[in-house]
Amino acid sequence: MTVFEGTFTHTESLRFAIVIGRFNDLVVNKLLEGCQDCLKRHGVDINPHGSQVDFFWVPGCFEIPLVARQAALSHRYDAVICLGAVIRGQTPHFDFVAGEVAKGIAAAAFQTGVPVIFGVVTTDTMQQALERAGIKSNLGWNYAMSALEMGTLMRQVKGLGGNSYDLLPTASAAQVLSGEPNLAIAPDVSSQEMA
């Protein structure tokens, strides 16, 4: 049997999108610095005017999944890195935002076949967020490492026989917007008799 693993070398041809939520910018800017440092040290040209990394700034974390999905749908990128910070306050707002961002980022990866890295720090306090963004360690570095590994791994997987996602039946835009299921992918068994 063959073993497939991502690598951290031969990165010259990899392309990345980095989607950054501006809210809590003190933390997010540190995550971005760690992410860029990792990519640069692994041979990726992080120049925004270069050809390997594009940066997408959005107002906050809630907007990250939409832009991440659109970037992944373009198939211009080997991986999309999502960076943001959601810090608990005194209202349930944290729970709504953190949960929806996590679901949206996971859905973007699953729906597009492009690795979408969850780099959103979710903490109870600003101190915890700062610790994760550079005081103790910078998780931005880890998120970039995940993107490098998954980007190179997916290139190997796609090389096995084409992009398997191209073989799946797709939903029309009208189906997606209406919430109508794509029965070619997931047949409706509710109307069928159970044997």
C-alpha positions in Angstrom: 0.0 0.0 0.0 1.1 3.6 -0.6 1.4 6.2 2.1 0.5 9.8 1.2 1.7 12.7 3.4 2.0 16.4 2.9 5.4 17.9 2.9 6.9 21.3 3.8 9.3 21.5 0.8 9.0 22.3 -2.9 6.5 25.1 -2.1 7.5 27.4 -5.0 4.4 26.5 -7.0 1.8 26.5 -4.1 -0.8 29.3 -4.0 -2.5 30.4 -0.8 -5.4 32.7 0.1 -5.4 34.2 3.5 -8.8 35.4 4.7 -8.4 37.7 7.8 -11.1 39.1 10.1 -10.2 42.6 11.2 -12.1 42.5 14.5 -9.8 42.0 17.4 -7.0 43.2 15.2 -4.4 43.3 18.0 -4.6 39.5 18.1 -5.3 38.9 14.4 -2.3 40.9 13.2 0.0 38.8 15.4 -1.6 35.6 14.0 -1.0 37.0 10.5 2.6 37.8 11.3 3.2 34.2 12.5 1.5 32.8 9.5 3.5 34.9 7.1 6.8 34.0 8.9 6.1 30.3 8.6 5.2 30.5 4.9 8.3 32.7 4.2 10.6 30.3 6.0 9.2 27.4 3.9 10.0 29.2 0.6 6.7 30.9 -0.1 6.8 34.4 -1.5 4.5 36.3 0.9 4.6 39.6 -1.1 1.0 40.7 -1.6 2.1 41.8 -5.1 3.6 38.4 -5.8 2.0 35.3 -7.3 1.8 32.9 -4.3 -0.3 34.6 -1.6 -3.5 36.7 -1.9 -4.9 38.5 1.2 -8.6 39.0 1.8 -9.6 41.4 4.6 -13.1 41.1 6.0 -14.8 43.0 8.8 -15.0 40.2 11.3 -15.0 36.4 11.8 -18.6 35.9 10.8 -17.7 37.1 7.2 -14.7 34.7 6.9 -16.5 31.6 5.6 -18.2 33.4 2.7 -15.0 34.8 1.3 -13.1 31.6 2.1 -15.6 29.5 0.1 -15.5 31.9 -2.8 -11.7 31.8 -2.8 -11.7 28.0 -2.7 -14.3 27.8 -5.5 -12.0 29.8 -7.7 -9.6 26.8 -7.6 -6.7 29.2 -7.8 -5.4 28.2 -4.4 -3.9 25.0 -2.9 -5.2 26.0 0.5 -7.2 28.8 2.1 -6.1 30.0 5.6 -8.7 31.7 7.8 -7.4 33.9 10.5 -9.5 35.6 13.2 -10.2 35.9 16.9 -13.5 35.6 18.8 -13.2 36.5 22.4 -16.1 35.7 24.9 -17.9 38.7 26.3 -20.9 38.9 28.7 -23.5 38.0 26.1 -24.2 34.8 24.1 -22.8 36.6 20.9 -19.6 34.6 21.3 -21.4 31.3 21.0 -23.3 32.2 17.9 -20.3 33.7 16.1 -17.7 31.0 17.0 -20.1 28.1 16.2 -21.2 29.5 12.8 -17.6 30.4 11.8 -16.4 26.9 12.6 -19.3 25.3 10.6 -18.9 27.7 7.7 -15.2 27.1 7.3 -15.6 23.3 7.5 -18.4 23.5 4.9 -16.2 25.6 2.6 -13.6 22.9 2.6 -16.0 20.0 2.2 -18.0 21.7 -0.6 -15.0 22.7 -2.7 -12.4 20.0 -2.1 -9.8 22.7 -1.2 -8.2 22.7 2.2 -9.6 25.5 4.3 -7.7 25.9 7.5 -9.5 27.0 10.7 -7.2 29.6 12.1 -9.8 31.4 14.3 -8.7 31.7 17.9 -11.7 31.3 20.3 -11.0 32.2 23.9 -12.6 33.4 27.1 -10.3 36.4 27.6 -8.1 38.8 25.7 -5.1 37.5 27.7 -5.7 33.9 26.4 -6.0 35.2 22.9 -2.7 37.1 23.1 -1.0 34.0 24.6 -2.0 32.1 21.5 -1.0 34.9 19.1 2.6 35.3 20.3 3.1 35.7 24.0 3.6 31.9 24.6 3.4 30.7 21.0 2.0 31.9 17.8 -0.7 29.7 16.4 -0.5 31.6 13.1 2.6 29.5 12.5 0.7 26.3 13.1 -2.1 27.3 10.7 0.4 28.0 8.0 2.1 24.6 8.6 -1.4 22.9 8.2 -1.9 24.8 5.0 1.5 23.7 3.6 0.9 20.1 4.6 -2.7 19.9 3.3 -1.9 21.8 0.1 0.9 19.4 -0.8 -1.1 16.4 0.2 -4.1 17.3 -1.9 -1.8 17.8 -4.9 -0.8 14.2 -4.5 -4.4 13.0 -4.0 -5.6 14.9 -7.0 -2.7 13.4 -9.0 -4.2 9.9 -8.5 -6.7 10.3 -11.2 -7.9 13.7 -11.6 -10.0 15.8 -9.2 -12.6 13.5 -7.8 -14.7 16.5 -6.9 -15.2 17.1 -10.7 -16.9 13.7 -11.0 -19.6 14.5 -8.4 -22.9 15.8 -9.6 -23.3 19.4 -8.7 -26.2 21.4 -7.6 -27.4 24.4 -9.6 -27.2 27.9 -8.2 -31.0 27.9 -7.8 -30.8 24.6 -5.8 -28.2 26.0 -3.5 -30.0 29.3 -2.9 -33.4 27.6 -2.3 -32.0 25.0 0.0 -33.3 22.3 -2.4 -31.3 19.1 -2.0 -29.2 17.7 -4.8 -30.7 14.2 -5.0 -27.9 12.9 -7.3 -25.5 13.3 -4.3 -27.9 12.4 -1.4 -31.0 10.6 -2.6 -34.2 11.3 -0.6 -34.8 8.1 1.3 -37.7 9.5 3.4 -40.2 8.6 0.7 -38.8 5.2 0.1 -40.1 2.2 2.0 -37.7 0.9 4.6 -36.9 -2.8 4.0 
